[in-house]
Amino acid sequence: MNYRTKHGFGQLHIKKRSLLEWLALFILVMPFFLSFFMDFLGVTSIIKYTIDVAWILCVGLLFLRRKVVFDRRLIPFLVFILVFLLYTLIVYIPNYQSIFYYLWGIRNTFRFYFAFIIFAMLFTEEEVEGCLKFLDVIFWINLLISLYQFFIMGLDQDFLGGLFGVERGCNAYSLIFFSIVLSRSIIRFMNKDESAFKCFSKCAVAILLAAMAELKFFFVMFVVILLMATIFTSFSWRKFFVILLSVVMVSVASTILTNLFGADGDISFENIINLITADNYATQEDLSRFSAIPKISSTIMTDTSQRMFGLGLGNCDTSTFEICNTPFYQTYSHLHYSWFSSAFLFLETGYVGLTLYMSFFVMCFVFAYKQKRKANSNELFCNMAMIMSVMCLMMTFYNASLRNEVAYMVFFVLALPLINSRSNIKELNRRLV
C-alpha cells in the first residue's frame, strides 16, 4: 500500500487510507462539524454518537486482531487506563444501581483515553503536521462564522461559539481550540519557524473573539501559554516582542469587554479572582468552580468513604437517553455540578478518582518532558503536550469541556510526544481494511 501518494490540500491530503486511518481522522475532525449538522441542517444530536461508533470500531479492529504491535512507550498509559477502569468497577459494585449507568459513565470518561491510544498508534508525524495545519485553516473559518454570529445574529457571551454552535456554554469549547492553535503558533514563532504576522494575527483574533464571547478565563490561559512557551524555548528578542505586543492586545481586549459588558467585563486581577473563587455560578443555590467540592462534601457526601471513593461511576450522570438519566441528576441538577469536571468526578469517583484522573495529565507532562530531551524527539510536539497538560488541569476545575466531544482535540495533542515519523509498528497496525 503506497502511503506517500498525495492529492489535494496541504498535508491532510486525500490518499489511499486504511479503514483505521479514516476512523482516526473522523474522530479528530468530526467535532468541528457537529454544530453544522445539528444547528444548520437540523440533524438530531444522535449524530454525536457516530464518533463513539468510530472509536469503538477502532478499538475493536485493533484489539480483536490476532497480533497487535505496541510501542513500548504506550505501556504506562495502558496500565493507567486499566487501573482507573478497575478502580471504577470496584467502587461501583457496592454502589450498584444500573448497568446502563455504569456503561454510560465509562463512555463519558474513558472514550478520550481510547482516542489517545488510537492517535498514538495510528498517526505519523507527517500526518499530524497536516492535521495541525488543518486546524489553522479551521481557525480562520471560525473567525468568519463568529463575526457573522456577533454582528448579524446578535449573539455574544455564552452563545457565541463560532464553529461550535450557538447553544449556551458553547463558547467554552473555544478555550481548547484557541489553546492548541496559539500554543503551536507562539512556539513556532519563538523558534523562528513562523512569521510575526501569522503569529500575532492568530493571537489578535483569539483575543478579540474571547472578548466578544466574554471568555475572561481565556486571558489567564493565554498568559500561561505565553509563559510556558517562553520557558520551553531559548532566549531571543522575539520573546520580548511577543510578550510586549500581547500586553497591548490584552489591554485592548479589556477595553472591548468593558464597552460591551460594563465594568464586570474588565480584565483585571480582581475580576479574574472573583470569577474563579465566586461562591455560586449562575444562581444563589448552585455550585461554583472552587466551592463545588467543599459544598458537596458538607451537604451530599458527608460520609468519609463516599468522599474518598464517590457514589459510583455513572450514578450521577445524565443523558438524552432516559435509561441513562440517573435519579441523582434529577434531584440535584439545580446545583449545576455537571458544569464542572472536578465536581462530576468527585461525586462519582471521590478524591481517589479525581486524583487518578488528574494524574494522567501529570503523566503526560512528565513523559513529554523526558521525551523532549531525547535526540530524535519533536520538540514542538512535546512542548505543545506539556502546555496542554497544564491547560487540562486548569480546565478540570473551570468547566466541563473535557467531558465533551471537543476534548478529542485535547487528547490528540497529549498524544503528540508518542507520535514519531513513519515506523514499522505503525505500518503493521495501519494495514487493515
N, C-alpha and C positions, 0 to 999 in steps of 0.2 A: 504494500500500500504506500503510495507516494504522499507523504505529509508536507512536502515542500511546494506543491503546486499552489500558486496564488492567483486569485481572480477577485478583483473588487477593491473595496475601500480599505486603506490602511492595513494594519496587521490583523484586524478582525475580519479576515477575508473569507470569501466563500470557497471552500475546497472540499475534497473528499474526506469526510469525517466518519468515525465510527459512531454507533448509537450512543455509546457512553460519552463521547465528546460533545455531541449535540445536547444531551441531557444536562451535562455540567454547565454548558453555556446558557441553556434555558433557565437553570436555577439562578444564575447570576444576573441575567438580563431581564427576566420577566417582571420583577418588582417595579421596574420603571414604566411598564405598560399596563399595570393593573388598573390605575385610575382611568386611563383612556378607555379601556374596555367597559369598566363599570359606570363611570360618570358620563362619558360621551356616547358610547354605543349602547348603554343600558343593559349590559350583561350582568347577571346576578353575581353576588360575591362568591359564589361557588367556584368561580374561575381561579380564586386564590389557591385552591387546593390542587390545581394542576402542578404547582411547584412541589407539593407533597408527593404527588404521583411520580414526579421526575426523580426526587432523591431516593424514594423507596425503590424505584426501578434500578437506579444506580447501585444502591447498596445490595439489592438482590442479585444483580448481574455480576457484581464484584465478589461477593462473599459466598455465593452459592456455586461458584466455579470449583473445579477440582483443584486448581492451583492458582493462588494469588501471590504475587511477589510484592513484599512490603519494603519500603525504605525503612531501615532500622531507626532512623530519627523519629519516625511516627510512633514507635512503641510506647514511650512515656505518655503520649496523648491518648492512645488507645487504652492504656491502663487507667488513666484518669476517667475516661468515659465509662469504662466498666465498673470502676469503684463507685462513681457517683450514681450510676444506674442501680447497682446492687444496694447502695445506701437507701435510695428512694424506695426500693422494693421491701427492704427490711422494715423501714419506718411505716410503710403502707399496710403491712399485714395486720398490726394491732389497730390501725385506723381505717380498716376496710369499710367502704361504703358502696362502691360500684366499680366493676372492672372497666367500665367505659370512662369513668372519671380518671382513673389511673392511666389508661391508654391515651386519653386526651392530654393529660399532664405530660406524659412522655413526649408526645408530639410537639407540644408547645415549647418544651425546654430543650430536648435533645436533637431536634431536627437540624439545628445550626451546627452542632458538633459533627453530625454525619456529613453535612455540606463541607465543613472544614476538611474532613478526611478525603472527601471526593475531590475537592480542589487541589489538595496537596498531591494526590495520587495521579491525577489526570492532566493537569495543566503543565505546560512547559514555560520557560522564561520568555520565549518569543511570543507565545500566545498571551501571557499576562501583560506584556507591553502593549499588545494590541487592545486588550480589554481596558487598560488604563487610558489609552488614547481615545477609546470609545467613550469613556466617562467624561473626558474633556469635551467631546462633541455634545454629549447629553447636557453638560453643564450650560452651554450656550443656548440650547433649545429650552432648557428650564428657565433661563432668563426671559426669553420671549414669552413663554406661557405665563410666567409670574407677572410680567408687566401688563399683559392682557387682563389677567385676573384682577390686578390692582386698579388699573385706570379705566377699563371698560366694564368689568363686572362689579367693581366697587368693593372688592374683598381685601381684608387686611388681617393682621394679628393671627389668631389660631386657624383662620380659614384660608390663609394664603400659603398653599402648599406646592404651587408650581406643578411639576410632573406628578407629584404625589397626591394631588386631588384638592378638594375644596371642603372636606369634612372637618369638623372641629378637631384640632390637635394634629392635623396632617403636617403643619409647618415644622413640627419637631423632627420629622424624618429628614428634613434638610440639614439638620445638625450633623448627621452621619455623612451624608453625601458631600457637604462642604468640607468636612474634616479630611476626607480622603483626597479630594481634588486639591485642596490647598496644601496639605502636608507634602504631597508629591511635588507640587509646583514650587513651593518655597525651598525645599531641599535641593531640587534641581537647579534653581536659581543661585543658591549659595554655592553650589558645586560648579557653576558656570556652564550648566547644561541646558539652561532655558533663559531666554531673553528677559530683560527687566520689564519690557512692555507686556509680555504674556503673563508673567507672574503677578505684576501689580494690577493688571486688568482683572484677573480672576479674584484677587483679594478685594478689589474695589466692588466688584459685582456681588460677591458673597456678603460683604459688609452692608451694601445697600439693601439687598433682599432681606437680610437679617433685621435691619432697621424697619423695613416695611412690614415684616411679619412680627415685629416686636419680640424677636428672639434674643433677649438680653444675655442669656447664658452663652450664646454663641461667642460673645466677645471674651468671655472667660476662656472658652475652649481655644479661641484664636490666639490669645496670649500664651497659653500653654503650648500650642503647636509651634509658635514662634520661638519660645524659649528652648524647647526641646530640639528644634531644628538648628538653633544656634549652638547648642551644646554638642550635637552629633556631628557637626561639620567643622572644618578647620577655619581659622580666623581669616577674614578678608573684609575690605571696606564695604563689600556688598551687604554684609550683615548689618553694619551700622546704617546703611542707606535704607534697607528694608524695614528695620525697626523704626527709624525716624519717620518714614512715609506711612507706616502702619499707625503710628500715634496720631498723625494728621487725619488719616482716614477714619479712625475710631472717633476722633473729636467731631468730624463732620457727621458721622452716623448718630452721635449723641444729639447733635442739633436737630437732625431729621426726626429722631424719636421724640424729642421734646415738642417739636412743632406738630407732630401727628397725634401724640397721645398725652400731651401735657407734661407736668413736672415728673410724674411717675415713670415716664419713658427715658429720663436722663440716665446715661450710663455712668453713674457714679459708684464709688466703692460702697457707699451706704446703701444705695438701691440694690446693688448686687447681693450684698449680705442679707438684706431684707427679703429678697427673692428666694434665697437659699434657706434661710432659717425661719421663715414665717410659720406660725402655729397651724394655720389652715391654708388650703389651696384655693378652693372655689367657693366654699360655703362655710358657715360658722361651725358645722358639725363634722366636716370631713377631715382627712389627714393631710399633712404636708410632707415634703420630701424628707426632712430630718426629724420630724416629730412622729412619723408613722410608726416606727418600731417601738419607741418608748410608750406610745399611747396604746398600741396593740398589746404590749406586754402587761400593761396595768389594767386593761379592761377586758380583753378577749382571752388572751393566753396567759392566764395567771398561774398556771401550773408550771413548775420548773422543767419537767420533762417535755411539755409542749413547747416551751421556749427553746429548748435545746434541739428538739427533733422535728417540730412542726406538727401540722394536722394531717399530713399525707399529701403527696404529690397529686394534683388534680382535684382535691377535695374543696378547693376554694375558687375553682376556675369557672369560666363562663363560656358560652358558645351560642352560635345561631342554631345549633342542633340541640333540641330540647333534652335529648338523652344525656348530654354533657353539661347541662346548665345546673350547677350544684345548688343545694339548699342554702349553703353558707353564703354564696354570692347573692341570692335572692334576699337574704336577711340583711347583709352588711354592704351591699353595693353602694349605698349612700355615702359610705366612707371614702369612696374613690380609691381604694387601695390598689386596684388594678391599674392605676395610672403610673405606678412606680414599681419597677422591677424588684427593688430591695424589699418593699413591703409584701409583695406577692410571694417572693422566695422565702421570706421569714415565716409567713403564715403557713406555707406548705411544707417547708423543709427545716425550719428553725435556724438557730445560729450556726449549727454544724453545716447544714445545706448551703446557707448563704456564704459561709467561709469557703466551702468547696467550690462554689460557683465562681467566686472572685479569684480563687487560687488559679483557675485556668488562665485568666488574663495575666497573672503574675508569671505563670509558667511560660506563656507566650513571650512575655517581655524578656525573661531570662534567656530563653532559647535564642531569640533574635539577637540579643546582646552577644552571646557566645558565638553564634554563627557569623556575626559581622566581623569578628576578629580572625576568621579563617581566610586564607589567601584566595580561595575560589568563591567567596561569598558575593552576593549582590548587595552592596551597601544601601542602595536606595530601598530595596525591598525590606531589609532588616530595620532601617530607620523608620519606615512607614509602619511596620508592625509594632515597633516599640511605642510610637506615638499613639497608635490605635489602641494598644493595651491600656494605656493611661486613660484615653478617652472612654473606654468601656467601663473602667472603674468609676469614673465620674458619672456616666450615663446610667449606671445601675441604680444610683440614688436620685438622679434628676428626673427621669421619665421611664416609660415602658417601651422605648424604641427597640431594645434588644430582645423583645418578645414578638416583634412584628416582622413582616417579610423583608423590610429594609435591612434587617440585621444580616441577611445573607451577604451583603456587601462587606460588613464588618468582618465576618469570619473568612471571607475571601482575602482580605488584607492581612489578617492574622496568620493565614497560611502561607504568605509570600516567602518567608525565610526557608520554607521547606521545598520551594519550587526552584529547581535548577534548570540548566539547559537540557535539551532532549537527552534522555538516558534510556538504557535498555530496560530498566524497571518500568518506566512509563510506557514504553513501546509495548511491552508484554501485556500490561494492564489495559491498554487502549485498543488492542487488536481484538475487538469483539463487536460484531454487528448486531 
